[in-house]
Amino acid sequence: MDFLEPQKQISSIYLVGLSVAILFGILIFGLRPKGFNFSNGVNWITDQPGIRFSKYGIAYTNPFFELIGDNISKPNCFSIEIALRPASYQENKANFILSLHDGMDRNQLLMWQYHSWIILMNGDDYDHKRRTKRIAVDIASLSPKTRFVTVTTGEEGTEVYLDGQSVIRKRDLTLKIPNGGKTRLLLGNSVYGKQPWRGDIYGLAFYGHALTAQDAAFHFDRWVQVHNFTFAKKEKPFVLYVFDEKVGERALDQAVGNNHLKIPSRIHILEKKILSSAWTTFKFKRIFIQDIIINFVGFIPFGFFLTATLIKLGGAFEKHDVLIAVSFCFAVSLIIEIFQAWIPSRHSEMLDLILNTFGALIGAIMVRFFILRINRKRSLLSSVGGGPHPNTNTM
């Protein structure tokens, strides 16, 4: 770099310092956890059997599909019973209560909550744009309360019982258990850690056959009497969690297998979703539009001052200033998006990367535009007498 006069040295240091400060701010803003501290928000309930999920929690098993197949009487014929109490009916996105996931979202068996609705389905058509078949039941009451939910599915369709009473039946819907070798059970969240459910689960059982209406009513009566899932053992479920351990980092499977539920002290994200496709997240909502504006506008100053710094440094930096600045901004944005995949409260989005890079490009072009205007004015002044040479570096 050429020797600079003291005044120019101060200007260069100022530009470098400003660029570093903006970079530091972008990293803090891009990687801030938004209230997440990496601890697993799952705790044992002390006054009765159960586990409680707070804002960011997850419990999961190792893959166990082989055992599932061995304990189902007929293909796609099984039942689920769960006693739960949601923390709120105000959640306005897909909050996962329970899922069986084999590594492919389109195959997953899912029970999730949206406001006061509990929805069961296969796949990832959460907003129902693809009209994937599903079954839903409204558990609303004046305040969140404990609900005993029984789900049966098979050749006769799918039926949901609420507190021992049938509330909905769909003959054209048969739920399926994913048959991939990586199939595992998860409670309270998705494999990506991005769909946390808040509430209590007091017991859970999977049966390899369709329970009858009499079974559902009898099981609910037993639950009301004893408030634990020990009654389920007589039906020989292939997975059973009573949640009476009270301490430790696992809930024991008290059925035929050893599919113990892990409850680690630190949250474990099982799958990382990096750079989700922009078109799958596009929605005209206030928070979405706000996010677009922030990601675009936030990188304009960075691109502007980084380009100005490169011009000030001169030489090859000045010759390729826009390319270097935009490439560097792209790399910074990419690093942020990759790290966000490990933070449950953040989402790694392709759209964010595109907006950040485009914002940096606009900032770089703005510098060149200002330089061009200043040089034109200097050229006009020089043509009428006096003033610096038009090719003088103005930065």
C-alpha positions in Angstrom: 0.0 0.0 0.0 1.3 3.5 -0.9 2.5 5.8 1.9 -0.3 8.0 3.1 -0.2 11.5 4.6 -1.3 11.7 8.2 -4.8 13.1 7.2 -5.3 10.2 4.8 -4.1 7.7 7.4 -6.8 8.9 9.8 -9.4 8.6 7.1 -8.3 5.0 6.3 -8.3 4.0 9.9 -11.8 5.5 10.3 -13.2 3.6 7.4 -11.6 0.3 8.6 -12.9 0.8 12.1 -16.4 1.6 10.9 -16.5 -1.5 8.7 -15.3 -3.7 11.6 -17.9 -2.1 13.9 -20.7 -2.8 11.4 -19.4 -6.4 10.9 -19.4 -6.9 14.7 -23.0 -5.6 14.9 -24.1 -7.9 12.1 -22.6 -10.9 13.8 -24.2 -10.1 17.1 -27.6 -9.5 15.5 -27.4 -12.6 13.2 -26.3 -15.0 15.9 -28.2 -13.8 18.9 -30.2 -16.7 20.4 -33.4 -14.7 21.1 -34.0 -16.0 24.6 -32.5 -19.4 24.0 -29.7 -20.6 26.3 -29.1 -24.2 24.9 -30.4 -25.9 28.0 -33.1 -28.5 27.4 -36.5 -27.2 28.6 -37.8 -30.5 29.8 -38.4 -31.1 33.6 -39.9 -33.9 35.7 -43.2 -33.1 37.3 -42.9 -33.7 41.0 -46.5 -34.1 42.3 -47.5 -36.8 39.8 -46.0 -38.8 36.9 -45.2 -36.7 33.9 -42.7 -34.4 32.2 -43.1 -30.7 31.5 -42.0 -29.0 28.3 -41.1 -25.3 28.5 -40.1 -22.9 25.6 -37.3 -25.0 24.1 -37.3 -28.7 24.9 -37.1 -32.1 23.3 -37.1 -35.8 24.3 -36.3 -38.6 21.8 -35.4 -42.2 21.4 -32.8 -44.0 19.3 -34.1 -45.4 16.0 -36.3 -48.4 16.6 -38.4 -49.2 13.4 -37.6 -52.9 13.5 -39.4 -53.3 16.8 -42.4 -51.3 15.5 -42.8 -53.7 12.6 -42.6 -56.8 14.8 -45.4 -55.6 17.1 -48.1 -54.3 14.7 -50.8 -56.9 14.0 -51.7 -55.5 10.5 -49.9 -53.0 8.3 -50.8 -49.4 9.3 -53.0 -50.6 12.1 -52.1 -49.1 15.5 -53.3 -46.8 18.3 -51.8 -44.0 20.3 -52.9 -42.9 23.8 -51.6 -39.8 25.4 -52.6 -37.7 28.4 -51.5 -34.1 28.1 -52.1 -30.6 29.2 -51.1 -27.7 26.8 -49.6 -24.6 28.4 -51.5 -22.3 26.1 -54.1 -22.2 23.3 -52.4 -19.1 21.8 -49.7 -20.7 19.7 -50.0 -19.7 16.1 -47.7 -22.1 14.4 -47.1 -25.9 14.2 -46.0 -27.0 17.7 -45.0 -30.6 17.7 -46.4 -32.8 20.5 -45.3 -36.1 19.1 -43.7 -37.4 16.0 -42.2 -40.5 14.4 -39.5 -39.4 12.0 -37.3 -41.5 9.7 -35.1 -38.7 8.3 -37.7 -37.6 5.7 -40.2 -34.9 6.7 -42.7 -36.1 4.0 -42.9 -39.5 5.8 -43.3 -38.4 9.4 -46.2 -39.3 11.6 -47.1 -36.2 13.5 -49.3 -35.0 16.3 -49.2 -31.2 16.6 -51.0 -28.3 18.2 -52.3 -25.1 16.5 -54.2 -22.8 18.9 -56.7 -25.2 20.6 -56.6 -27.8 17.8 -54.7 -31.1 17.9 -53.9 -32.3 14.4 -52.7 -35.7 13.3 -51.3 -36.4 9.8 -48.4 -37.8 7.8 -46.0 -35.5 6.1 -45.0 -31.8 6.3 -48.1 -30.0 4.8 -48.5 -27.9 7.9 -50.4 -25.0 6.2 -52.5 -27.5 4.2 -51.7 -26.0 0.9 -51.2 -29.5 -0.7 -54.5 -30.7 0.9 -52.8 -33.7 2.5 -55.3 -35.7 4.5 -55.4 -35.1 8.2 -57.7 -35.4 11.2 -58.1 -32.6 13.8 -59.9 -32.2 17.1 -60.6 -29.0 19.0 -59.6 -29.4 22.7 -60.7 -25.9 23.6 -62.1 -25.0 27.1 -62.1 -21.8 29.1 -58.5 -22.6 30.2 -56.0 -25.3 29.2 -56.8 -28.6 31.0 -55.6 -32.1 31.0 -56.9 -34.2 28.0 -56.8 -37.9 27.4 -56.5 -38.4 23.7 -56.9 -41.8 22.0 -56.1 -42.2 18.3 -56.9 -45.4 16.3 -56.1 -46.1 12.7 -56.4 -49.0 10.3 -58.5 -50.4 7.4 -61.6 -48.7 8.8 -60.1 -45.3 8.8 -58.9 -43.1 11.7 -60.8 -42.1 14.8 -60.0 -39.8 17.6 -61.4 -40.1 21.1 -61.3 -37.2 23.6 -61.6 -38.2 27.3 -63.0 -41.6 26.3 -65.6 -40.3 23.8 -65.4 -40.4 20.0 -65.3 -36.9 18.6 -64.3 -37.4 14.9 -63.8 -40.2 12.4 -62.4 -40.2 8.9 -62.9 -43.4 6.9 -60.7 -42.2 4.0 -57.6 -41.5 6.2 -55.2 -44.2 7.4 -52.2 -42.9 9.3 -48.8 -44.6 8.6 -45.7 -45.2 10.7 -42.6 -44.3 8.7 -40.7 -47.4 7.6 -37.2 -45.9 7.2 -34.4 -47.5 9.2 -33.9 -44.2 11.1 -37.4 -44.0 12.6 -37.3 -42.6 16.1 -39.9 -41.1 18.5 -39.7 -37.5 19.5 -41.8 -35.5 22.0 -42.1 -31.8 22.4 -40.3 -30.7 19.3 -39.2 -31.5 15.7 -35.8 -33.1 14.8 -34.7 -29.6 13.8 -35.6 -28.1 17.2 -37.7 -25.4 15.6 -41.2 -26.4 16.5 -41.3 -26.4 20.4 -44.5 -27.4 22.2 -45.2 -26.2 25.7 -47.2 -28.2 28.1 -47.3 -31.4 30.2 -47.3 -35.1 29.1 -48.5 -37.5 31.8 -48.3 -40.8 29.9 -47.9 -42.3 26.4 -48.6 -45.7 24.9 -48.4 -47.1 21.4 -50.4 -50.3 20.6 -50.0 -52.6 17.6 -53.7 -52.8 17.0 -56.8 -50.6 16.8 -58.4 -50.0 20.2 -62.2 -50.3 20.3 -64.6 -47.6 21.7 -65.0 -49.7 24.8 -61.2 -49.8 25.2 -60.9 -46.0 24.9 -63.7 -45.4 27.5 -62.2 -48.0 29.9 -58.7 -46.6 29.6 -59.9 -43.1 30.3 -61.8 -44.3 33.4 -58.7 -46.0 34.6 -56.7 -42.8 34.0 -59.1 -40.8 36.0 -58.9 -43.2 38.9 -55.1 -43.7 39.1 -53.6 -40.8 37.1 -50.8 -42.9 35.6 -50.5 -45.2 32.6 -49.8 -48.5 34.4 -53.2 -49.7 33.2 -51.9 -49.8 29.6 -49.6 -52.8 30.4 -52.5 -55.2 30.1 -53.0 -54.2 26.4 -49.4 -55.1 25.7 -48.3 -51.9 24.0 -45.1 -51.9 22.0 -44.0 -48.6 23.6 -45.1 -47.3 27.0 -43.9 -44.4 29.1 -45.4 -43.9 32.5 -43.1 -41.0 33.4 -42.8 -41.9 37.1 -39.0 -41.7 37.3 -39.0 -38.2 38.7 -35.3 -37.8 38.2 -32.6 -38.6 35.6 -32.1 -38.1 31.9 -34.3 -40.8 30.5 -37.9 -42.1 30.8 -38.0 -45.8 30.7 -39.9 -47.8 28.1 -42.0 -50.1 30.2 -43.4 -52.1 27.3 -41.6 -54.9 25.4 -38.7 -52.9 24.1 -35.8 -50.9 25.4 -36.8 -47.7 23.6 -36.0 -45.4 26.5 -36.8 -41.7 26.0 -33.7 -39.5 26.3 -34.1 -36.2 28.2 -30.7 -34.6 28.1 -29.8 -31.6 30.1 -28.6 -29.7 27.0 -30.9 -29.6 24.0 -29.8 -31.8 21.1 -30.8 -30.9 17.6 -31.0 -34.2 15.7 -31.1 -32.8 12.2 -29.8 -29.5 10.9 -31.9 -27.7 8.2 -29.4 -25.3 6.5 -30.6 -22.7 4.0 -34.3 -23.6 3.7 -35.7 -22.8 0.3 -37.0 -19.3 0.1 -40.2 -20.2 -1.7 -41.2 -22.6 1.1 -41.2 -19.9 3.7 -42.7 -17.0 1.6 -45.8 -15.6 3.3 -47.3 -12.1 3.2 -47.2 -11.6 7.0 -46.0 -8.5 8.9 -43.2 -10.3 10.6 -42.1 -11.9 7.4 -42.0 -8.6 5.5 -40.2 -7.0 8.4 -37.6 -9.8 8.3 -37.1 -9.2 4.6 -36.5 -5.4 5.1 -34.0 -6.0 8.0 -32.0 -8.6 6.0 -31.9 -6.3 2.9 -31.3 -2.9 4.5 -28.9 -4.3 7.2 -26.2 -5.2 4.8 -26.3 -1.9 2.7 -24.1 0.0 5.2 -21.7 -2.9 5.4 -21.4 -3.1 1.6 -21.1 0.7 1.4 -18.3 1.2 3.9 -16.4 -2.0 3.1 -16.3 -0.9 -0.6 -15.2 2.6 0.5 -12.4 1.0 2.6 -11.2 -1.1 -0.3 -11.1 2.0 -2.6 -9.1 3.8 0.0 -6.6 1.0 0.3 -6.0 1.3 -3.5 -4.2 -1.1 -5.8 -5.8 -4.4 -6.5 -8.3 -3.7 -3.7 -9.6 -0.7 -5.5 -9.6 -2.4 -8.9 -11.9 -5.2 -7.7 -13.6 -3.4 -4.8 -17.2 -4.3 -5.6 -16.4 -8.0 -6.2 -14.3 -8.3 -3.1 -16.9 -6.5 -0.9 -19.9 -8.4 -2.1 -18.0 -11.7 -1.9 -17.0 -11.0 1.7 -20.5 -10.0 2.7 -21.8 -13.2 1.1 -19.3 -15.2 3.1 -20.3 -13.5 6.3 -24.0 -14.1 5.7 -23.4 -17.7 4.8 -21.5 -18.3 8.1 -24.4 -16.7 10.0 -27.0 -18.9 8.3 -25.0 -22.1 8.9 -24.6 -21.3 12.6 -28.3 -20.5 12.9 -29.1 -24.1 12.1 -27.8 -25.0 15.5 -29.9 -22.4 17.3 -33.6 -23.6 17.8 -34.8 -20.0 18.1 -33.3 -19.1 14.7 -33.9 -20.3 11.1 -31.3 -20.8 8.4 -32.9 -19.4 5.2 -31.8 -19.1 1.6 -33.8 -16.0 1.3 -31.9 -14.3 4.0 -28.6 -15.1 2.3 -29.9 -13.7 -1.0 -31.2 -10.5 0.7 -28.0 -9.9 2.6 -25.9 -10.3 -0.5 -28.1 -8.1 -2.6 -28.1 -5.4 0.1 -24.3 -5.5 0.1 -24.3 -5.1 -3.7 -26.6 -2.0 -3.5 -24.3 -0.5 -0.8 -21.2 -1.1 -3.0 -22.9 0.4 -6.1 -23.9 3.5 -4.0 -20.2 4.1 -3.3 -19.4 4.0 -7.0 -22.3 6.2 -7.8 -21.2 8.9 -5.3 -17.6 8.7 -6.6 -18.8 9.1 -10.2 -20.9 12.2 -9.3 -18.0 13.8 -7.3 -15.6 13.2 -10.2 -18.0 14.7 -12.6 -18.2 17.9 -10.5 -14.4 18.0 -10.2 -14.1 17.6 -13.9 -16.5 20.5 -14.5 -14.5 22.7 -12.0 -11.3 21.8 -13.7 -12.6 22.7 -17.2 -13.5 26.2 -16.1 -10.2 26.7 -14.4 -8.7 25.4 -11.1 -9.6 22.3 -9.0 -8.0 18.9 -8.7 -7.5 16.6 -11.6 -10.6 14.6 -12.5 -8.8 11.3 -11.9 -7.9 12.1 -8.3 -9.0 9.5 -5.7 -11.8 11.2 -3.8 -12.0 8.8 -0.9 
